[in-house]
Amino acid sequence: MLTHYFGTTDLDAIGEADFETGIERARIAFGTERDAGRRFAIWTFLHAVGSAPDPAVAFKDAGERKAAEDYAWAAGRIERL
């Protein structure tokens, strides 16, 4: 996903403008993706780079929303370790 949206696997090598462009590409992909699994994967990617929409806004389906909330909770716990 890094290569697809940012053109590199090294985020430290890109500037602020290129980072924002990559985020925008990922957000567009998230908004237009119809496959639930792929959509969730894009959301987790956006979460990892600090740009995911809130699960309550991002997911209408209660199961998907709960999965996103659980993922965000677990990721937050890992960050605190």
C-alpha positions as CSV (number, residue, x, y, z in Angstrom):
1,M,0.0,0.0,0.0
2,L,2.9,2.4,0.7
3,T,4.2,1.9,-2.8
4,H,0.7,2.2,-4.3
5,Y,-0.3,5.4,-2.6
6,F,3.1,7.1,-1.9
7,G,5.3,5.6,-4.6
8,T,7.8,4.4,-2.0
9,T,8.1,2.2,1.0
10,D,10.2,4.8,2.8
11,L,7.8,7.5,4.2
12,D,10.8,9.4,5.5
13,A,11.9,9.9,1.9
14,I,8.9,11.9,0.9
15,G,8.0,15.5,1.5
16,E,4.8,16.8,3.2
17,A,3.1,17.6,-0.1
18,D,3.7,14.0,-1.4
19,F,2.5,12.6,1.9
20,E,-0.7,14.6,1.7
21,T,-1.2,13.5,-1.9
22,G,-0.8,9.8,-0.9
23,I,-3.3,10.2,1.9
24,E,-5.8,11.8,-0.5
25,R,-5.4,8.9,-2.9
26,A,-6.0,6.4,0.0
27,R,-9.1,8.4,1.1
28,I,-10.5,8.4,-2.4
29,A,-9.9,4.6,-2.6
30,F,-11.6,4.1,0.8
31,G,-14.6,6.1,-0.3
32,T,-15.0,4.3,-3.6
33,E,-14.1,0.8,-2.7
34,R,-17.2,-1.6,-2.6
35,D,-15.5,-4.8,-1.3
36,A,-15.8,-4.8,2.5
37,G,-12.5,-6.5,3.1
38,R,-10.5,-4.2,0.8
39,R,-12.3,-1.2,2.3
40,F,-11.4,-2.3,5.8
41,A,-7.8,-2.9,4.7
42,I,-7.6,0.7,3.4
43,W,-9.1,2.0,6.6
44,T,-6.4,0.2,8.7
45,F,-3.8,1.6,6.4
46,L,-5.2,5.1,6.9
47,H,-5.3,4.4,10.7
48,A,-1.6,3.4,10.6
49,V,-0.6,6.7,9.0
50,G,-2.8,8.7,11.3
51,S,-5.5,9.7,8.8
52,A,-8.4,7.3,9.2
53,P,-11.9,8.6,9.7
54,D,-13.7,7.7,12.9
55,P,-15.2,4.2,12.7
56,A,-18.7,5.6,13.6
57,V,-18.5,7.7,10.4
58,A,-16.5,5.3,8.2
59,F,-18.6,2.2,8.6
60,K,-22.4,2.0,8.4
61,D,-22.4,-1.8,9.1
62,A,-22.3,-2.5,12.9
63,G,-20.0,-5.4,12.5
64,E,-17.5,-3.5,10.4
65,R,-17.7,-0.6,12.8
66,K,-17.0,-2.8,15.8
67,A,-14.1,-4.5,14.0
68,A,-12.6,-1.0,13.3
69,E,-13.1,0.1,16.9
70,D,-11.5,-3.1,18.2
71,Y,-8.6,-2.6,15.8
72,A,-8.1,1.0,16.8
73,W,-8.2,0.0,20.5
74,A,-5.6,-2.8,20.0
75,A,-3.3,-0.6,17.9
76,G,-3.5,2.0,20.7
77,R,-2.5,-0.6,23.2
78,I,0.5,-1.7,21.1
79,E,1.7,2.0,20.8
80,R,1.7,2.3,24.5
81,L,4.0,-0.7,25.0
